[in-house]
Amino acid sequence: MPPRSRSRRQSRAARLAGPHLGDSHTMRPSTLPFDEALSWPAGEVAHSAPTVPRRWKVKTRVGDSDVLRARSPAVRSPKVPEAIAPRRFSLLLGLAILGGALGFVDEATSHSASGDTTKVPLGLDSPLPVPGENPLTPEKVALGRRLFFDPTLSRNRSISCSSCHLPGHGFGGNSSLHSGIDGQKGRRNAPTLLNRAYGESLFWDGRVATLEIQALRPIQNPTEMGMSLDELLQRLGGDPEYRRGFDAAFKDGINPQNVARALASFQRTLLTGNSAVDQFRHGDVSALSESARHGLWLFESRGVCWKCHSGRNLTDEKLHNTGVGWGRTPEDFGRFEVTGKEEDRGRFKTPTLRDVARTAPYMHDGSLASLREVVQFYSRGGTPNPNLDPVMKPLQLSETEIRSLVDFLEALTGDADPEPQGRDEKRAQ
């Protein structure tokens, strides 16, 4: 292939990436097959780190932070292993696209309607999404925190919300299936609650739309906390501290809606960001290892991970059939059980990848014990079935590529507090 001029290379790169930079909710690296970026002469690419055109310097929809700084050393010349050097331009293009698609922004402060502020970590959307009918206040958050860690919310006072959503485990479960009162086993793995403030639907089958609706479901579920709302209100009303807490947070005191609002308010403060990947995108070249950088390139190119794990929170908030659990008993048909539509059989929510290294085991049934097993599952193309998502194709990743993707996923671990302190947390442990 004859060498191309710099202007021609930049023009072609702009066609690939330009239209999508700055889109904070999608991750479409290219309107053309990304593999075309690999066709440039290896010698030319390996010996000349391309300059990012000035026209790639764009703004996100949030604030005035630059998604991509045209002269940033982190973008222009990251260190790449010799074995990966021929792909240097593709890696750089992938990094630029990832930055534009994820919309990495500076750490910001989210302001609620009440004037309360919540710190939004580096890499997440700001302001924090908060419904107008349930603005964040310190009183509601404090009350929700106490409720979250209090086993009083379960019928036999044996478990709390934190029994399944463990703070030291990314606010997710550490067993394949969650456990309820009297040792009952649930059907699914307890997902992380981190960054659920950004969720568009909740539960693995996406059956509810808000944290307020979600909050009361586990409390009433007979295989989880098994508590009736009438009995819950009696218990809370009989506790002077809870009466004072509800009076401080709400004008109308203790009722089911306010229990849900308090729990939802606390859960909205469970945020994670400022990961090594976020820091790398902001110019700290040393934040990512060479292997993790290669994993980032794979994520954005032939791994096609971005097609589902998109946006700043690394989830498209949609439901997909990857074949997990297909053909096993007991059967779990996911979204189909909510809608009754055949095309929804086997579809489950795309989880966030932030702090994913903390939340093993993985998938809705907890069937994969490690990130390595997860990457291997996708490398095989999932489990064949009539409703398998079209994006699921065998990748045939090498051992090095699997390791690189795992290293990248581990680099998405943020600064969420793994051990929140307080009297109620200790009381629940």
N, C-alpha and C positions, 0 to 999 in steps of 0.2 A: 504494500500500500504506500503510495507516495506521501511524503511529509506534507502536512497542512500548515498554512500560515497561522500566526497567533490570532489574527482577526477572524479567520474562518473557524478556528477552534472555539473562540469565545462566542461567536454567533450561534454555533451549533449547541454549545452548552446552554446558552440563554434560551434557545427553543425548548431544550429539555426541562430546564428548571424554572425559568423566569415566571411563567404564569401562576405558579403555585407558591412561590415564596411569599410569606406574610399571611397565608391562610392558616389561621390558628386552629381550625377544626378538621382539616383534612390532611392526609399525607399521600399525595400522589406525586411521586418523584418525576414522573415523565409521562407525556402523552405518547411516547414511543417506547419500544422495549428497552429497558435499562441496560440490557446486555450490549446494546450498540455502543455504549460508552467504553466497552472493553476493547473495541476494535482499533483504537488508536495505536500507533507504532510504539512498541514497548520501549525501545531505546530513547525515543524522543520524550516520552512521558516520564521515564525513570530518571532522566538527567535534568529535567526542567520542571520545577514545581510551578504550575500555572498561576497566573495572577487572576484574582477574582475581579471581574469587571465592576466599575463603579456603579453601573446601573443595577447591580444586584443588591445595592444597599437600600433596604426597604424598611418600612415601619410596620409594627404589628397593629392590630386593632385595639390593643390594650396599652394605654399610655403612649409615651414617645420613645420607648426603648428600641434600639436597633436590633433587628433580628440577625442581621449579618453585617459585620463591619468589614468593608472592602479591603482594608489594609491590616486586618487582625492577623498576628503571627500564628494564632491557633488555627486559622482557616488556611493560611497560605502554605505553611510548611511543617505539618506534623511529622514526627519521625515514624517511618514505616519500615518493618523488617524487609530484608533483601528479597525474601520469597514473595513479598506482597508488593514490592516496588513497582512492577509493571502495571499495577492497578492503581497507582497513586492518584491519577486524575479522577478515577471513579470514586475513590475514597473521599477525595476533597469535595466532589460534587455531591456525594451522599451526605457528607457532613453539612454542607450548605443547605441542602434540601431539608434535612432533619431539623436544622435550626429554624428554617422558615416555617415548616409544617407544624412543629411543636410550639413555635412561637416563644422560645425561651426569653423570659423577661427578668428584670431586676427584682429583688425582693421588694415587696410592696405591702401596703397596709390596706385592708378591706374595711370599709366603713358601713356599719349597719344603719338602719333608719333611726335607731335610738341614739346614735352617736357613739356606740361602743365600737371598739376597733379590734380586729383580729389580724395577727401577722400572717401574711401569705408567703410561704417559702419561695425561694428562687425556683423558677421553672413553671409555676402554676399561674392560672388565670387570676387576675385581680380586676375588680373587686370580687370577693367571695360571693357566690350565688346564695342569696338569703331571701326567702319569700316575704313579701310585704306584710302578710297576715301573721308572721311569726318572726319579728326582728330579733336579732341577737342582743341579749343584755347579759351583763355579768351575773345577775341573779338567776336567770334561767339556766345559764351554763353551769353554775355551781349546783343548782338543784338537780339538773340532768345528770351531772357527774355522780352525785350521791345515789340517785336512783339506779344508775348503770351498774354500780358496784354492790348494790344491796340485795342479798338473798331474800329479803322480805317480799320481793316481787314474785317469788315462786311459791306454789301452794304449800309445799312442805318445808319452806325456808332453807332449802339445801343448795340452790344454785342462783347465780345472778347472770346478768347479761355478759359480764366479764368471764364467766365460767367457760363460755364457748368462744367469745371474742377476746382472746388473751392479749393484754397490753404488751407483754414481752415477746409476743409472736406476731407482731404486726397487726394486732387487733383481729386476728383470724384464729381458726382452729388448728390444733396440733395433732389431731387424729383424723383418720379418713372421713368418718361421719361424726356429727355432733351428738352429744349425749344430753338427755333431758332428765327430769325428775324420775326417781325410782329406777335409775339405771337404764332407762329406755334409750334405744338408739334411733337417731333420725335417719332420713333418707339421703342427706347430702352433707357435703363438707361445709363448715362455717366459713364464709368468705371474709376477707379483710374489710374493715370499716374505714380504713384510711382513704381520705379524699372522696368519701361518699357524698360530700357536699356538692360535688360536681355531677353526681349520678342523674341520669334521665329516667331510669327505671331501676327497681331493686328486686332482690332475690334472684336466684339463678335462672328462674323462668321469666323474670321481668314483670311479675304480676301486679306490682304497685308502682306508683309514680313518684311518691314523696317519702321523705324520712318520717314525716308525721304519721302517715298511714302505716308505714312499716313498723313503727316502734311498738305498737300494741299487739301485733300478730304473734310474736314468740311468747309473749306473756300469756296469751289465751290458748296457745296451741297445747293440746293435752299431752303430746309427746315431748314438749320442751319444758315450759315453766308451769303449765297446767293451772293457771290462776284465772278465776272469774273476775270481771271488772268490779262487780259489786263488793266482793270480798277484798279486793285490792284497795278500793276507796275507804272501806272500813278500817283497814290496817293503817293506811296513811293518815286518816283522820284521827286515829287514836294516838298518834305520835306528835307530841308538842313541837319537836324540831321540824317535822315535815309541815305542820300547820303554819309555822312561822315562815318556812321557806317558800311555800306556795303563796302566802299572803304578800311576801316581798316581791315575788316574780310576776304575779297575776292579780288583776283586780277581782276576779271571781273565784279565787281560791282553788280548792281541790276538786277536780273533775277529770274524766278520761281524756278530754281534749288537751288539758293542760299537762297531764302526765306525758302525753305524746309530744307536745311542744317542747317540754323541758328536755326529754331524751333526745329529740331531734336537734335541739340547740347544742347540746354537748357533743353529739356526733359530728356536727358541722365543724367543730374545732379540731377534729382529729385529722391533721394535715401532715403530709410528708412531701418534701422537695429538697432542693439544695443538694442533690446527689452529685457524685463525681461527674456524671454526664452533663448535668447542668453547669457545673463549674468549668468543665472542658469547653462547653459552648460559649462560655463567657471569657475565654482567653487563657485559662490555666492549662497549658499544654501537658503539664505533669500529672493532671488529675486522672487521666486514663492510661492504662498500660497499653503497650503495642497490641497485645492480644485483644483487649477490649475495644480498641479502635477498629481492628479488623472485624470484630463482632458487630460493631455499629454499621460498618459498610455492608456486611452480610444482611443485617436486619433491614437495611434500606434498599438492597438490590435483589439478588436472586432468592434470598430467604423469604421475600414478600411478606414479612411479619407485619409491616406497616399497613397492610390492607385491612387488618382488623384492630391492631394495637396502634391507634392513631391519636393525634391531638396531644395537648400538653400532659394529659393524664394517661396517655398510652392505652386508650380504649375507645372504640367507636361507639360504645354504649348500645351496640346492637346484639342480636342473637344469631349464632351460627351452629351448623352441624359439622363437627370435626370427626364424628364417629366415636367419641369417648363413650364407653359403656354400652355401645350398640351390641345387641345380641346377648347381653348378660341378664341374669336374673338376680334379684327382682328387677323388672323393667322400669325405667324412668324415661319418659318421653319428653320431658322438659316443657318447652313452650306449648306443645300440642295439648297438654293437660289444661292449659289456660284458654286457648282459642278453639280447640277442636279441629283446626285446619291441618290437613295432611302434610302440607309443606312445612309445617312447624314441628313435625315429629323429629325429636333428637336435637332440637336447637336449644342452646344455652347462652347466657350472657357472656360477653367478652370481659374478662376481669382486667383491672389495671395491672400494669407491670411494675409500677413503682413499689419499692420495698418487697418485690416478689421473692427475694432470697430469704426473707424472714418467715414466709407463710406456707411452707411445705406442711403436708402433702398438697398436691395440685389437682386441678379439675373439679367439676361439680361433685364427683364421687370420691375424691381423694385417692384415686387409683394410681397416681404417679408420685413416687416418693421424693424425687429430686429434680432439679432443673435439667440435669443431664438427660434424665428419662423423658422429660417434656420435649427437649430439642430432638431427641431421637424419634419420638412419636411423630413430630411434624416432619422430620426428615423422611420418614416412611410414607408420608402422605396421609396420615390418619388411618381410620378404620373404614374400609369400603362399605357403603350402604346406599340405598336408593336416593336418600336426601342429602348426601354428602355435599358440602359447600363447594362450588366450582373452584375456589381458590386453593383447595387442598390437592396438591400434586406432589408426587415423590421428589425430594430434593437431592437425595443421595449425597448428603454432606460427608466430608471427610472427618476424621477424628480431630484434626487441627481446627476445622471450621466449627465443629460441635463445641470444642473447648473455648473458642473465641466467642461464640454466641453466649455461652454460659458466663464467661467473664464480663461481657457487656451487660447481661441481665443483673449480675451481682453488683455492677457499678451503678445501677439504678436505685440502690439503697440510699434513702435520704436521712433527714435528721429528725424524724419522728421520735418523741421521747418513748423509749421502750419500757420504762418503769415509772409511770406517773405516780407521784407521791400524794398521800393524804390519808386521813383517818378512815374514810370509807373504803378506799382501796385495800388497806391492810386488813380491815374488818372482813372483807369478802374473801381473802386468801386463806 
